[in-house]
């Protein structure tokens, strides 16, 4: 009789309490609040643009260094002149 249905066993429905508890907790990591003052907004946009320029410069230097050797891991994205 092991193959038949078992009496009284019911599948427990997933509780909504666990989902609410997970959604209400704060996320890990640094908190960032956007600036509201005009001077701070201007400073934040300048910082963001400078960071992007620095990252782009570093990536171009890495591409140039990788392209110089025989074995290249990165794509050759240096414009041909």
C-alpha positions as CSV (number, residue, x, y, z in Angstrom):
1,X,0.0,0.0,0.0
2,X,3.0,2.3,-0.2
3,X,2.0,3.4,-3.7
4,X,-1.4,4.9,-2.8
5,X,-2.3,8.3,-1.5
6,X,-1.6,9.0,2.0
7,X,-4.4,10.3,4.1
8,X,-4.3,13.6,5.9
9,X,-1.1,15.0,4.3
10,X,-1.6,18.4,2.7
11,X,0.8,20.6,0.9
12,X,1.6,23.7,3.0
13,X,1.0,26.9,1.1
14,X,3.9,29.3,1.1
15,X,3.3,32.0,3.7
16,X,3.2,35.6,2.8
17,X,4.7,36.6,6.1
18,X,8.2,35.5,4.9
19,X,7.9,37.5,1.7
20,X,6.8,40.6,3.6
21,X,9.7,40.2,6.0
22,X,12.2,39.9,3.2
23,X,10.8,42.9,1.4
24,X,10.8,45.1,4.4
25,X,14.4,44.6,5.4
26,X,17.0,47.1,4.1
27,X,19.5,46.1,1.4
28,X,23.2,45.6,2.0
29,X,25.7,48.1,0.7
30,X,26.4,51.8,0.9
31,X,23.4,54.2,1.0
32,X,23.4,57.0,-1.5
33,X,21.1,60.0,-1.2
34,X,20.9,62.3,-4.2
35,X,21.9,65.9,-3.5
36,X,19.2,68.5,-3.6
37,X,21.2,71.8,-3.3
38,X,22.2,73.3,-6.6
39,X,25.9,73.5,-5.7
40,X,26.0,69.8,-4.6
41,X,24.1,68.7,-7.7
42,X,26.6,70.5,-9.9
43,X,29.5,69.0,-8.0
44,X,28.0,65.5,-8.3
45,X,27.5,65.8,-12.0
46,X,31.1,67.0,-12.4
47,X,32.4,64.1,-10.3
48,X,30.4,61.6,-12.4
49,X,31.8,63.0,-15.7
50,X,35.4,63.1,-14.4
51,X,35.0,59.5,-13.2
52,X,33.8,58.5,-16.6
53,X,36.7,60.2,-18.4
54,X,39.2,58.7,-16.1
55,X,37.8,55.2,-16.6
56,X,37.7,55.7,-20.4
57,X,41.4,56.8,-20.3
58,X,42.4,53.8,-18.3
59,X,40.6,51.5,-20.6
60,X,42.3,53.0,-23.6
61,X,45.7,52.6,-22.0
62,X,44.9,49.0,-21.2
63,X,43.9,48.4,-24.8
64,X,47.1,50.0,-26.1
65,X,49.2,47.9,-23.7
66,X,47.4,44.7,-24.7
67,X,47.6,45.5,-28.4
68,X,51.3,46.0,-28.3
69,X,52.0,42.3,-27.5
70,X,51.5,39.2,-29.6
71,X,48.9,37.7,-27.3
72,X,45.9,40.0,-26.9
73,X,43.0,39.4,-24.6
74,X,41.2,42.6,-25.2
75,X,39.8,43.8,-28.5
76,X,41.8,46.3,-30.5
77,X,39.5,49.3,-30.2
78,X,42.2,51.9,-30.9
79,X,41.1,54.0,-33.9
80,X,43.2,53.5,-36.9
81,X,44.9,56.7,-38.1
